[in-house]
Each structure stands twice: as structure tokens, then as C-alpha cells.
Amino acid sequence: MKYLSIILAAACIGLGIALFVIKQNGDKQHQDDTDAIGDFSNRLVSAETHIADFYQTILVLSNRLDQSQSTSLDLSNHLADAQSELAADAEQITNLNQKVAAAESDNQSLNQHFTDLTNRMTGQITNLTGQLTLTQSNLDQSKKDYVLLENRLRRDVAERVVVERKFNNLSEVQAQVQKLKKNPAAAISAQQIYEGLDVEVKSNAVHVISPN
């Protein structure tokens, strides 16, 4: 009996120690589980917070995407308007280039016409200048001839007056008759008469010969 009591006591002590160890391990496991649950709960709260922030970010991004789409649509409309205006401007530029090319062609034609007119006017002016020079030369010669003729006329008038006076004087006439009887004059041609008058007679003009 004594050995049985000792064995039972030892068994009880061992069982108590085992229960104590089990309880310690259970408490430690419970604490670990509690800590793990708390940590998971914290992580879950943090995850929910991150998810809420993510949803908020998604909402903001969605709003921005809507704004971006609206802005993109506006830009697309502006781009279409700009392209339309550019096409109209390009057409106007093409028309203006064509008008400029036509104006340049007309300008070249006008310049050529102006050059031709200038050359013709220059030729006409040159011809007129030559004609004026010739006319002036002829006028100067005519003035000289007129002066010579006037002087010759005055001398001839004076000589004729002298001859008339001699012809009206009987003694002078008688002396001239006696002279002609002794020295009859040879026949005088018209050319000899002209030579005596210092003039050159042609079919279309009479030119006074300048005396030496």
C-alpha cells in the first residue's frame, strides 16, 4: 500500500506538473493566438483603410478620367476646327499664290511692254533729235543764206540804181554804145550769170555761195 501511495502521489505530482506545463503552453498559445488575431485585425483595418484610400483614389482617377475625356473631346473638337481653318487657310494661300503668280506674270509683261515703249521712245527721241539737229542746221544755213541774199540784194539794188542813173545820163549811154561798137560783148549763158551773182542754182533749190 505504501508503494502504491507513493506511486499515486508521484503520478499526481507528474500529472500536476503536466497540467501546469499544458496550462502554461495553452496560455502562451492563447496569447500568441490573441496577438496573432490582434495583428491580423490591425492588418485588416490597415488593409481596409488602404482599400478605402484605393477606392478614393480610383474615384478621383475616375473623375479625372471623365474630365480628361471631356477635355480630350474638347481638344478633338478644337483640333477639327483648327484643321478645318488650316484647310481654308491653305486654300486661301493657294489662291493668293496663284494671284501673286498672275500678278508677277502681268508685271513682267508690263515691264517688257514698258521696256519696248522706252526703247521705241528712245529711238523716236533719237530720230527727232537728229531731225531737230538737221532742221536747226538747215535753219542756220537758211539764216546765213538769207543774210547773204539780203546783202547781195542791197548791192544789186545799189548797182541797179547806179546803172539806171548811168542809163538816164545821155553821155554815159553814148559812151557805152561806142564801147560796145568797138568791143562787142560775147553771148552770156544763164550759168555764167549765176556765177557772177555768187549763187548755185539746182532743180529744187538755190544756194548762196559764201564770198571769200
CORPECOR-V781613 format. One line per field, one symbol per residue. phi: phi as a letter, one per 40 degrees, with the letter a starting at -180 (. if undefined). Layout:
phi=???
This chain:
phi=.ccccccccccccccccccccccccccccccccccccccccccccccccccccccccccccccccccccccccccccccccccccccccccccccccccccccccccccccccccccccccccccccccccccccccccccccccccccccccccccccccccdccccccccccccccccccbccccbcccccccccfbbbbcbabbccccc
